[in-house]
């Protein structure tokens, strides 16, 4: 990417944070495997206030570049909050990431960077709410950004997953019911001051936002909507495992060694018209792991993973992409598949670190609309993870707190 284009991105991000809802900036090809450390596998970055926050990523250019970070605070709708830096952060912002280690015994040379908060310069965050980590280089050019959330454990949030109450979508959708118990916390005007956000499978881009309480019963707030809190069920994620690059494993058909190991996955087929089949997954997430090493962060190698989807060619106004949490559910040219007439399939190679990956195929039209389940189908039985965040802004307050987090899973979905 040219310097002028990167500076344009920086200008755009600055204007976006001043004017409107901030969007995440995707990294360039030389930055891979970005994740917030949340055991047991990569997961949605929601941290309790005071908890350690760790961001990790690999840089594949072999230059041992210097990278810097900046933390910004946002309102519940991801517009900039009015808090000044000293109000939400203790210590110094805009510091260099000092912890990095080089890869060892790998075909792909890379440096593994780790940012931990609190650290000597940034001693911690003082407020709950929405945050963004901005990673930039020596030239003040943004390399990528990542959103994360910090919450206070003030209220109890109950989450129950039901089949859709909308009869027309009962076979395809799941509804999320929420009950918030105040625990002696006093809500002022909860219809206006309390909002819920529901996130399916760690994907912030498909989250349902700004839900108001439907019923108020003493210290209890209840959300039992028919349509407003429902999601398409989708299907179980596809997956592969290449922790052993010398032998085929789950989802891998064969392997070739060229400049890097090339992992060829079994060809997938559409499932939208097939019966639902339960297949355990990790709901879009990924786990870095490698055989015969206790330090996969630096000893796990990268491979060219070849995805293949048997599908008739779509009209010119539609494209097929492969995505999951491994690329932060981005849909752009970096994960767009190419159609090959000779094989009658869409294909795409992606450079990925060894591990266990969930993925799915999605369709995008020229208006930018993404159909997540055009290829995989929608089934109410699908096992999905849901997280609910409760935002609260008291009368006269200057920022949105996250006062509770709840979790639910549809594995035991009921009517």
C-alpha angles and dihedrals in degrees: 000000000000122000092241092054092049090050088051089054090051091051091048092050091049092050091046092054090050099043112027150348111329120237126203118255113226119227128248122257094268092062115074144163098030112181144150109234108248117152136261094021138346108295145164108305102243114145133184113242106269094021120127114261119206126186120187134185142160127233113205102193096086093226099116089227124192115247130189134200137214127188122212131185124224141187122252091272092051094253114133115278119227093236115119118229096259090056096060103024133055114208128003131339129202096046134156120260101241102181115083136136131192124238119261129214095352132131090223111063113217144151120231114216125198125192116190125186124229098044137147093284102032107041097185151293121286103193136051121231140078121335139179128208112212115199116196140165138236091283093056090250117144112244096183143322133222131195123222137170133224121200141189118224096231106125134031115245119201118197126194125179118215137173113264116281087210102093093206090062101032093116095048111032140068124205124213116216117196133197120186117197111199099208091211091313107139116229116204111210094338094190088068105023101045123068131172128213121197121201124192118208095342092296109137091181093069097039122135108231143187097028113170123212110268098201132022116203111174107290092352128092117197132198114191105152125167099214110355096074099038130112132192106257096225117186137282112287122255115239147189136187125209103168086132110054094185097059136038116257137174110340093359119119100185144334133227128191114221122139084324132010110279115212114200114200125209112268112262127216132206116275102188092103097037125093115267114265123188111235118170113241139159094246100255098319131120138216125208110223137147135189119252098014136093093198107057091160089077103011100049110097131219123246136190101246113202115210120196130186122187103219139135112256112272124225116281092257092064132069133189122227136181117221149151139148088301089078096027091254091290117165111199142107092296092071101028114128124226122225118231118199095202093059097028090227144108113243137186136171118213127184106232135167119247114276148084114307137188117204143163139193119245134183124228125191128208091263089063094251112147121209104199096186106034089109103029099039133221123274128170090216094064115123108238135168120230130192124191123202120196114210122196132187113180122214107287094008120141101214143029117258124203102223101175145011128205133187134206139172130204096217089108097034115173136195 
